[in-house]
Structures are given as structure tokens and as C-alpha cells.
Amino acid sequence: MITVIQRVKNASVTVEGQTAGSIGPGLLVLLGVAESDSEADITYVADKVVNLRIFADEKGKMNRSLLDTGKQMLVVSQFTLLGDCRKGRRPSFVKAADPEKAKSFYLRFAEAVRKKGVYVETGRFQAMMDVGLVNDGPVTLIVESRPDS
């Protein structure tokens, strides 16, 4: 499992002109699911993301987590994060999970984060989405459950 995490002042996802999800301050999480991922990957990434100390404390240092701050999360499924661009000119997606597994893991990841007490919105799986955001910082990080994801 691989995520690209962006600290945002706000973010939203629109599908066919309709808002599918939107948040105020918090994290936009782009989530890619690998065929080799297991339940342990969901647990690891959910725990890692909500506990990353990437929000400012009273001294302006990145020392507070999503859980510490009560901020929100928008999760958007993005299989292209599994694209391997090392050979040729077209990305290979052989490591990406099939749509059925990817959707299940995407929804289970969002639910795992909710169970930790975080307000979570999502995009729409397999839809063409317009994602809008206002970066905060910017702070952008990659969290992977395994190096070979």
C-alpha cells in the first residue's frame, strides 16, 4: 500500500459536477493498493498516517498529529501510484490490486481511520475525479507499507 499525503487547508473531490467529499484543514490522502497487500498493510498505514507529527505545535514545530489536532482526512483512491515507470514510456500497473480488492481495501482503510476518531470523507472509487486542494506548507509525504508495494 502506498499513500501520498498532503497537509491541506481544505480539499475536495468532485465527480460529474457533484461534490463527492470535502474537508477543512487536515490531510488529503491519495491511496494506492498493491496486489500483495494484506489486512496488516491497512492497519499499518492507517496507524502511521493518523499519528504522523506533521502539524504545528504552539511553537510552530511539526510536532502534532491528525489525532492530536482533530483535523480531517479526505481519502482518494489512486491506482496510478503503483505505476512502474522504470522501463519504456508507458507505466506498468502489474503490481496494482485488481479493482475488487482495491475498492475493498480503500473502504477498509477509510473505516480504520474513522475508528481512530478521525472525520473522513472519500472520493468515488473508479470515477474520473477532479481533486481540488489548498496546500498547507506545502507538506507532502509518501507512506508505504512495504518498500516493494
C-alpha positions as CSV (number, residue, x, y, z in Angstrom):
1,M,0.0,0.0,0.0
2,I,1.3,3.4,-0.9
3,T,0.0,6.8,0.0
4,V,0.9,10.4,-0.9
5,I,-0.2,12.6,2.0
6,Q,-0.6,16.3,1.6
7,R,-1.3,18.7,4.5
8,V,-4.1,20.9,3.4
9,K,-6.1,23.9,4.5
10,N,-9.0,22.4,2.6
11,A,-9.6,19.8,-0.1
12,S,-12.5,18.4,-2.2
13,V,-13.3,15.9,-4.8
14,T,-15.9,16.3,-7.5
15,V,-17.4,13.7,-9.7
16,E,-19.6,14.8,-12.7
17,G,-20.0,18.2,-11.3
18,Q,-21.1,16.9,-7.8
19,T,-19.1,17.1,-4.7
20,A,-18.3,13.6,-3.5
21,G,-16.3,14.7,-0.5
22,S,-14.7,17.7,1.1
23,I,-12.8,18.7,4.2
24,G,-11.5,21.7,6.0
25,P,-7.9,21.6,7.5
26,G,-6.3,18.2,7.6
27,L,-4.8,15.6,5.2
28,L,-5.6,14.7,1.6
29,V,-4.5,11.0,1.2
30,L,-4.0,9.6,-2.2
31,L,-4.2,5.8,-1.7
32,G,-2.8,3.0,-4.0
33,V,-3.4,-0.7,-3.2
34,A,-1.0,-3.3,-4.3
35,E,-2.0,-6.9,-5.2
36,S,0.3,-8.1,-2.5
37,D,-1.3,-6.0,0.3
38,S,-2.9,-7.6,3.3
39,E,-5.0,-6.6,6.3
40,A,-1.7,-5.8,8.1
41,D,-1.0,-3.1,5.4
42,I,-4.3,-1.4,6.1
43,T,-3.6,-1.3,9.8
44,Y,0.0,-0.2,9.5
45,V,-0.7,2.7,7.0
46,A,-3.9,3.9,8.9
47,D,-1.9,4.0,12.2
48,K,1.1,5.7,10.6
49,V,-0.9,8.4,8.8
50,V,-3.1,9.4,11.8
51,N,-0.1,9.5,14.1
52,L,2.4,11.4,11.9
53,R,3.5,14.5,13.7
54,I,3.2,16.9,10.8
55,F,1.1,19.7,12.2
56,A,2.5,22.7,14.0
57,D,2.5,22.9,17.8
58,E,2.3,26.1,19.8
59,K,6.0,26.9,18.9
60,G,5.4,26.3,15.2
61,K,7.3,23.0,15.1
62,M,5.8,20.0,13.3
63,N,5.0,18.1,16.4
64,R,1.3,17.3,16.4
65,S,-0.6,14.5,14.6
66,L,-4.0,14.4,13.0
67,L,-5.3,12.7,16.1
68,D,-3.8,15.5,18.3
69,T,-5.3,18.3,16.3
70,G,-8.8,16.8,15.5
71,K,-8.3,17.7,11.8
72,Q,-10.0,15.8,8.9
73,M,-9.0,13.5,6.2
74,L,-10.1,13.1,2.5
75,V,-9.1,9.8,1.0
76,V,-8.9,9.4,-2.8
77,S,-8.2,6.0,-4.4
78,Q,-5.4,6.3,-6.9
79,F,-4.1,3.1,-8.5
80,T,-1.6,5.1,-10.6
81,L,0.6,5.3,-7.5
82,L,1.5,1.7,-8.3
83,G,2.7,2.6,-11.8
84,D,6.2,1.5,-12.5
85,C,7.9,3.9,-14.9
86,R,11.4,2.5,-14.9
87,K,11.1,0.7,-18.3
88,G,9.7,2.1,-21.5
89,R,7.4,5.1,-21.8
90,R,4.1,3.6,-20.6
91,P,3.7,2.9,-16.9
92,S,3.2,-0.8,-15.9
93,F,0.5,-1.4,-13.4
94,V,1.1,-5.1,-12.8
95,K,1.7,-4.6,-9.0
96,A,-1.7,-2.8,-8.6
97,A,-4.5,-4.7,-7.0
98,D,-7.5,-5.7,-9.1
99,P,-10.4,-3.3,-8.8
100,E,-12.4,-5.6,-6.4
101,K,-9.6,-5.9,-3.9
102,A,-8.6,-2.3,-4.3
103,K,-12.1,-1.0,-3.6
104,S,-12.4,-3.2,-0.5
105,F,-9.0,-2.1,0.9
106,Y,-9.7,1.6,0.1
107,L,-13.0,1.5,2.0
108,R,-11.5,-0.6,4.8
109,F,-8.6,2.0,5.1
110,A,-11.1,4.8,5.5
111,E,-13.1,2.9,8.1
112,A,-9.9,2.0,10.0
113,V,-9.1,5.8,10.2
114,R,-12.7,6.6,11.3
115,K,-12.4,4.0,14.1
116,K,-9.5,6.0,15.4
117,G,-11.8,9.0,15.8
118,V,-10.9,11.0,12.6
119,Y,-13.6,12.5,10.4
120,V,-13.1,11.0,6.9
121,E,-14.6,11.8,3.5
122,T,-13.8,9.9,0.4
123,G,-13.8,10.2,-3.4
124,R,-15.7,7.8,-5.6
125,F,-13.9,4.6,-6.5
126,Q,-13.1,4.2,-10.2
127,A,-14.6,7.5,-11.1
128,M,-12.9,10.3,-13.0
129,M,-12.5,12.8,-10.2
130,D,-11.5,16.4,-10.0
131,V,-9.5,16.9,-6.9
132,G,-9.0,20.4,-5.5
133,L,-6.9,21.4,-2.6
134,V,-5.1,24.3,-0.9
135,N,-1.8,23.0,0.3
136,D,-0.7,23.9,3.8
137,G,3.1,24.4,3.8
138,P,3.3,22.7,1.5
139,V,3.9,19.4,3.3
140,T,3.8,16.3,1.1
141,L,4.9,12.9,2.3
142,I,4.9,9.3,1.0
143,V,4.0,6.5,3.3
144,E,4.4,2.9,2.1
145,S,3.5,-0.2,4.0
146,R,6.4,-2.0,2.3
147,P,9.2,-0.9,0.1
148,D,8.1,-3.3,-2.7
149,S,4.5,-2.1,-2.7
